């Protein structure tokens, strides 16, 4: 008999994964080219050639016992962490060193590590809807309480007035995700400054430390010259979780890092706790080969022109068909308003045309659907006639 907590987690298992599995089933029946699977944010752009070159060179030149062994510290190789810190300092004018970096098993692993390090039972974690649905499970896993700020469906910037009212003496952390999954919205510098002011005010009011956790797997995926603010510059108690899953198209390699600045409250203990959490959660350390790979490729980026072409084609195509959505500034998702209140009904209707969408209720925002456009361009083009049939069904 499984635990009661896992019973609930299994019952509420990810709708994204379920739809992805449905896509595989339909592809076997109708052929992959006839199924338009927009469910999973799985990059279709290959990793830069330099990644392959780095892997080959490391395998040929490094001592295999060292390369495939444990790292001396659960935080990862010191030279890798120092290189990451120096890269960030160059880009954002920060002053990090290796001690501020903990290499993690992707951004998801990093979020679990920092939540494990921070949360006591009953502590509250505030999120802004729509938000990545796995945050629910991550927070619940450490007996925390997820507190939702309702969605602002006009432009999907956070509702800061409601946010201020949702912060209590039990608030331990706030999670932000920008560029955002599922909307593609980038939180503006003005928004970040106002958010930081609210959190500073509440820290003073309650005499507590409230940490801002910035979940940043999509940082490098921003279009039209949009700048993504680096949050440690605006709020001292900021912790950054980063992943190379999207920036280098390495989602299956599970490599990323946490930034815990010296300016963060109790930073020394927090850094130590993150390193211990990395071990006791069973990660032990981030994948050693991939740590070396990202060090060699810190200045490389995936060519996002492919995603941008998909973005433009799909956004314009759906708008022409009468669908409502805001144009994403980053990531690789469109968040489209359902033509009926029950977006799950709309997703079911779309499936009749072999179009697979994810319901917005999975992200705390019913009435919308998410479309992941990190697919082949041909999939975008060939899906539009099917979307036209779907649109006709709803007039």
N, C-alpha and C positions, 0 to 999 in steps of 0.2 A: 504494500500500500504506500503510495507516494505521500509526501507531506502536504498539509493543507495549503501552505503557501504555494507550492508547486501546482496543486490542483487548480488554483485560481489563475496562475500564470499560463498553464496549458490551455485552460478554457478561453483565455484572452490572448492567445498566441498571435503573433504578427500577421495582420491581414496582407501585408506586403509580400511576405514569404509565401503565404497561401496562394495569392494571385500568381506569383512567379511559378509555383509548382503547377498551377492550372495552365499556365502558358506552355509549359513543357508537355503537358498531357495533350493539349490541343494541337501542338506542333506535330506530334506523332500521328494525329488523325488527318490534319489538313495540309501538312507541310509547313515548315518554319516560315517560308516566304509569304504564307497566307494568314499568318497570325501576327497581330500588331500588339506586341507585349510592351506596355509602357509602365510596368509595375515596379521594377527594381532599379535602383540607382547604381547599376553596375557599368563602369566606364567601358565604352566600346572603342575608344581611341587607344592604340597601343602605347606602351611605355616608351619613353625616348630611347633611341639607339644606345645612348651612353649608359643606360642601366644594364643592358645586355653586356656591353663591353666591360663595365665595372665588375659584373658577376664573374665573367670569364677570367679577367685578370686576377681577381681575388682568389678564385679557385686554383689558378695556376701558380700564384706567387706566395700566398699565405700558408703558414703552418696549419694543416687541417685540424690538428688537435686543438689549437687555439681558436681557429675560425669557427669551429662547430661546438666549442665548449661553452661552459658557463662563463659569464663575465665576473670579474672580481667584485663588482658591486651590483646589487639588484637594480641600481639606477641605470646601468649600462656602461659601455666603454667610456672612459673619461675623455679620450681624444675626440670621440664622436660627439659627446655632449658639449665639449668646448667649441668644436666646429659649428654646431648648431647655435650656440650662444653668440658666437662672433658673427654668424650670418644674420641673426636677428638684430644684433646691435647695429650692423651696417645698414640694414633695411629700415629700421624703425627708430634709430637713435636711442636705443635702450642701453643698459649697462649690465647685462647678464654675464654670468660665468658658468662653468660646468656644473657647479653646485646647484644652480637654479633649474637645471634640466634633468628630467627623469625620462628615459626612453621607455615607451609603452607599446603594448600590443594593440596598435591602432588607437584611434580616438575613443572608441568604445571601451577598450581596456583602460585607457587613461581616465575616463569618466568614472568607471567603477573603482579604480584605485583612489581617486580623490574623494569620492563619496564615502568609501570605506574609511578613509582617514578622518573625515569630518563629522559624520553623522552619529548622533546618539538616537536611541529609539524615541520617536515622537517629534524629532526635529523636522522643520518644514523647509521645503525646497520650492521656490517659486519659478514657474515657467510661463512664457507668453504663448498663448494659442494663436495660430497653429504651431505645433512643436513636434519634434521627432518622437514618435510614440513610444520608443524603447525607454525614454526617460522615466516613464511610469514604473517599468520593471526594475530599472537600476535603483531608483529611490526606494521602492518597496523592498528590494533585496536587503537593504540595510535598515529596515524598519523605520524609514523616514515617511513623511507625509507630503505628497505632491499637491501644491496649491496652484491652480490655474488662473491666469488673467485672461479674460474673454477676448476673442479676436476683434480687431479693428478692421472690418472688411472693406473699408474705403481705400486704404493704402497699405494695410498690414504692418504699419509701424506700431510699436507697443502702446497700449493704453496706460499712460503713466499715472493718471489720476487714480484709476482703479488699482494699479500696481502699488501706489503709496498706501492705499487702504488695506491691501492684502498682507503687508509686512507686519509681523507681530514679534513679540519677544522670543518666540520659538523659531523665527526665520533664521536658518543657518546658511543658506546659499540661494543664489539666483542663477539660473542657467539661461544663457542667450546663445543663439545660433545664427550667425550672420557671415556671409550670405546664407539665407534661411532655407532649410528643408521643412516644408514643401513649397514655399511661395517664390523662392528666388529673390526675395527682397533683401536689400542691404540696409541695415540700420544706419541712419545718418549720424554724422558727428553731433549735430544738435540733439538728437535723441539720446545718444550715449552720454553727453554732458548732463542732460536733465535727469537721466536715470541715475548717474553717479551722485548727483546732488541729493536726490531722494534717499539713496542708500546711506550716504554720509549723515543726513539728518536723522534717519531712523537708528543708525548705530549710536548716535549721541543720545537720542531719546531713550533707548532701551539699555544702553550701556553694554552692548554686545558687539561681537565681530560678525559681519555678514559678508560672505565671500561671493564674488561675481565670477562664475565659471563660464568662460568663453569657449564654446565648442566650435572649432574652426576647420572642419575637413574641406570646406569649399572656398577657403580664403583666396586661393589663386584663380578661381573661376569667376571673374568679374568682367563685365562687358562695357563697351562704350566709354572707357576711361574712368569708370566709377571707382572711387577710392573706398577701401574697407578700413575703417578706423582700427588701430591697434589698441586694445582696451586697457592695457597696463598703464598707458599714458594718462588715463582719465580717472582712474580709481585705484587706490593703493592695494586694496584687498582683492585684486584680480588674479585668477589662475587661468592659464590658457591650455586647452587641450587641442593638439594638432594631429593630423593624419596625412600620410603620403598616399593614401588610397586614391585620391582624386588628382592631386597635383602631379603625381608621377604615374598614375594609372596602375597602382599596385594594391588593389583592395584585398586580394587573397594573401598577400605577404604579411599583413597585420603589423605594420610598423608606424609609429608616431612618437609623440613626446608630450610631456607636461612641462609648463613653465610655472615655477613657483618663485616669484620675485622676493628679494630680500625685504622689500617694502611691505609685503603682506604680513598681517599680524601673526605672531608666533611662527615666523617662517622657518626657523631652525627645526622646531619640533614637527612642523608640517612636512618639511622635506624628509625628515627621518621616518615619519609615519607613512608617507607615500612609498618610500623604499621598502618598508616592512610589508605594507599592503600588497605591493607587487609580488612579494614572495608568498604570503599566506593565501592570496587568492589563487595561487597555483600557476601564475605566469612565470615566476622565478626571475626571469629577465626577458626583455624584448628579444626577438630573433637576432642572433649574433651576426649572421651573414648579412641580413638586411640592414642592420645598423651600419656596417661598413659600406654597404652599397649607397645608402642615402648620404653618408659623409662625402663620398666621391661625386655625388650628383646634386649637391645643395643648390647649385645655380641653374639646374635644369628645370624645365617646366613642360607639361603636356601642351601640345598645340591646341588651344581652345577655339581656333577658327572653325573646326569641325562642329563643335557644339553650338557656336554662334550661328552657323548656317542652318542648323536644325532649329534653333530658337526662332530665327526670323521666319523660316518657312512655316513652321507649325503655328506660331503665334498669329501671323498674318492670315494663314489658311483658316484657322478656327474663327478668328474675328470676322472674316468674310462670310462665314457660314452662320454668323449670328451668336456665337458663343461669347460669354463674358469672362474676361480674365485680365489681370494686370500684366504688363510686360516685365518679365524677370530681369533683374540687374545682375544676377550672379547664379551660381550653382547650375544645375541642368534639369530644372523642373518648371512646369506650368501648373498653376493652381486655378482651376476652371470652375466657375459657378455652375452647379447642376441646374438644368431647366425645370426640375421638380424638387420639392423640399426634401424628399427622401433620396439622398444621393446614392444609396445602396441600390435602390430600384433602377436608377440611371446606369450604374455600373453593370447591373444584370442585363439591361437592355443593350448596352454596348457590347457585351459578350456575345450577343447573337450575331454581331458582325466581326467576331474574333478580335475585338478591341478590348484590351485589358487595362483597366484603370483602378486606382486605389481610392477608396472612399475617404472623404475628409474627416469623418468621425474618428478615423485612426490617428489623426493629428489634433484631436480636440476641436475640430472645426467642421461640424456637419453642414451639409448643403453645398459642399465643394468636392471636387475630385482632383487627385494629383496625377499628372502625366510626366513620366521620366523620359526626357528626350535624348538621353545618352545612348542612342541606338543608331543603326545604319541610316544614312540619308535616304536610301531607297525605302526604308520602312516608313519614314515620315511622309514621303511623296505618295507611296502606295496606300497609306492609311487615309488620306484626305477624301477620296471618293467614298470610303466606308463611313467616315465622319459625316459626310454630306447626307448619306442615307439615314444615319442616326439623327441628324438635325431635322430632316424631313419628317421623321417619325414624331418629333416633338414640335414641329412647325416653328 
